[in-house]
Structures are given as C-alpha cells and as structure tokens.
Amino acid sequence: MLARANTTISILRGQTVDTFGDEEPTNTPVATGVLASIIAHTTIATIASQEEPMIMTYVTGRVGYNTDIKVNDRILDERSGVTYTVDSFSAGDYIVAKPDTRLNLKVIT
C-alpha cells in the first residue's frame, strides 16, 4: 500500500433473505486486519435557489492494489467501529508501480 494507513479494516460480504423475502447483509468477513486509509472530506456547495450553502461530506478510502474488494461490500473500520458500504472503486494498472485501490464509501453505521 502506497498511502499511509490510518486504520485496519474488515471486508464484509454476503446477503441472505429474511422471513419477509427482503435481502439483508450477512456480514461474513472476507478479510480482516487489512491496512487502509480512510479520510472524510467536507465541501461547501452553494445552490442559486437556496439561501444557505450545503455542507457535503464524502468519504474515500485506499487499500492495497491486490485487495479483494467489490461494489456493495461493507467495510468495518476496526479502529472506530464505523461501517461503510463501497459505492465504487478504481484501481489503475501501471507498468512501474501498482497504485492503491481508491474506494468511494458511504457511512451506514
């Protein structure tokens, strides 16, 4: 991992169907103790039709290049106990160095 890790994470995957036929996560760990960097960014957006600006927070994460990660996986931050869902990710492919996989995360707990 190229980025400086600030936590370790567990990657949770899987779904089951409850008695009402609704899907719910099983939180089956695929990997634990994975080094990661999770950072929350805040921006202020102004919309012409509104008087007050909106404060928007988004969370990005970085894990090593070959980490088994998929969209809709859940990530448990083992340091803070916060759970995120993976909205999207990108992993470039370079000849000289393997870059970190960048994750776009959404807080769910």
C-alpha positions in Angstrom: 0.0 0.0 0.0 1.4 3.4 -1.0 -0.9 5.6 1.0 -0.2 6.0 4.8 -2.5 3.6 6.6 -4.5 5.1 9.4 -6.6 2.1 10.3 -7.2 -1.6 9.7 -10.5 -2.8 8.2 -12.6 -5.9 7.8 -14.2 -6.5 4.5 -17.7 -8.0 4.9 -19.6 -9.6 2.0 -22.8 -11.7 1.5 -26.5 -11.4 1.6 -29.3 -13.6 2.9 -33.1 -13.4 2.7 -35.2 -12.8 5.8 -38.6 -14.3 6.6 -40.3 -11.5 4.6 -38.3 -12.1 1.5 -36.1 -9.0 1.9 -32.4 -9.1 1.4 -30.2 -8.3 4.3 -26.4 -8.4 4.8 -24.8 -11.4 6.4 -21.6 -9.6 7.4 -19.4 -12.6 6.5 -15.8 -11.5 6.8 -13.8 -12.0 3.6 -10.7 -10.4 5.1 -9.7 -8.9 8.4 -6.8 -6.7 9.5 -6.4 -5.1 6.1 -4.3 -2.0 6.2 -6.3 1.0 4.9 -6.5 4.8 4.8 -10.0 6.3 5.4 -10.5 10.0 5.1 -13.6 12.1 5.3 -13.7 15.3 3.1 -16.1 18.2 3.6 -17.0 20.7 0.9 -19.4 23.6 0.8 -21.7 23.8 -2.2 -23.9 26.8 -3.0 -27.1 26.4 -5.0 -28.6 29.5 -6.6 -32.1 28.6 -5.5 -31.2 28.3 -1.8 -30.0 30.9 0.6 -27.8 28.8 2.8 -24.9 26.8 1.4 -25.0 23.0 1.8 -22.2 21.2 3.6 -21.4 17.9 1.9 -19.2 15.2 3.4 -17.8 12.3 1.4 -15.5 9.5 2.5 -12.7 8.0 0.5 -10.6 5.0 1.3 -7.4 3.4 -0.1 -6.3 -0.2 0.2 -3.5 -2.1 -1.4 -3.6 -2.9 -5.1 -4.5 -6.6 -4.9 -7.1 -6.3 -2.1 -10.2 -8.4 -2.9 -12.9 -5.6 -2.9 -16.2 -5.4 -4.7 -19.0 -2.8 -5.1 -21.6 -3.2 -2.3 -19.1 -4.8 0.1 -19.2 -3.5 3.6 -16.1 -2.2 5.3 -15.8 -2.2 9.1 -13.2 0.3 10.4 -11.7 -1.8 13.2 -10.3 1.3 14.9 -13.5 3.4 15.1 -16.2 0.7 14.7 -17.9 2.6 11.8 -19.2 0.5 8.9 -19.2 1.8 5.3 -20.5 0.4 2.0 -18.4 0.5 -1.1 -20.2 2.6 -3.7 -17.5 2.4 -6.3 -13.7 1.8 -6.6 -11.0 2.3 -9.1 -7.7 0.5 -9.5 -5.3 1.8 -12.2 -2.9 -0.5 -13.9 0.6 0.9 -14.3 3.7 -0.8 -15.5 6.2 0.6 -13.0 4.1 0.7 -9.8 0.8 -0.8 -8.7 -1.3 2.1 -7.3 -3.6 1.8 -4.4 -7.3 0.9 -5.0 -9.4 4.1 -4.3 -12.7 3.5 -2.7 -15.8 5.8 -2.6 -17.5 5.0 0.6 -20.9 5.8 2.3 -21.4 5.6 6.0 -24.1 3.1 7.1 -23.5 3.0 10.9 
